[in-house]
Amino acid sequence: MIVVEEGKAKIIVTKDGPYQVFGALPIDKKIIGIGEEGEPEKWVQGKNVPSDETCALCRCGESKNHPFCDETHVKIKFNGMETASKKTHDEQAQIIDGPTLKLKDAPELCATVRFCHRAGGTWELTHHSDDPKARELAIEQSCDCPSGRIIECDKKTGMVFEKEFMQSISLVEDPQKKVSGPLWVKGGVPVESSDGTIYEVRNRQTLCRCGKSHNKPFCDGNHIDEKFNDGDDSLK
């Protein structure tokens, strides 16, 4: 029996089953908006998804009632084995030093959402962060990364640049690739492994919902190759 303190938000990864969501977390859709360079540039607000105090979100990718579980994982004998590291972001991250910024980059967490591609990429912009425009764009791109793979820090003060998010879940939709993306979990919601341990609590993280990630429970971008589609009209 799963026991969660009333009012406390939490996501539990069940063994070979769905994500059990507690704490009345709001759920909505966020659509990747493309800019003039042909790369992701902004998040577009989509519709809200009604949900209850607790709910079960599909993890196998085969539900006929996305984003909610309909027990299809049982029929298809879904293998949801978790393979992601329990190391913290800092323990996994490579460090890129720029003149005024330090970029912490944990590639294993990449969800292939591509906000880091514009203007030569966040890494190149970090190397030119003595230019105010390059610095501003590098920070913007890192904060728009839903998985939290990249995190920019002020080199002098050590301050980490993060947006403030209400605890919530967004269903990522990627019209450019014509696919549905991961569950974007925001605001420091704890994610508990099926073995009872807690992954590092982070402001931004992305959970796989196509069922094909090699870094479960986190997204690794395989939804693109798998052409995962939850039926969203924006992908037509």
Secondary structure, 3 states (H helix, E strand, C coil): CCCCCCCCCEEEECCCCCEEEECCCCEEEEEEEECCCCCEEEEEEEEEECCCCCEEECCCCCCCCCCECCCHHHHCCCCCCCCCCCCCHHHHCEEEECCCEEEEECHHHCCCCCCCCHHHCHHHHHHCCCCHHHHHHHHHHHHHCCCCCEEEEECCCCCECCCCCCCEEEEEEECCCCEEEEEEEECCCCEECCCCCECCCCCEEEECCCCCCCCCCECCCHHHHCCCCCCCHHHC
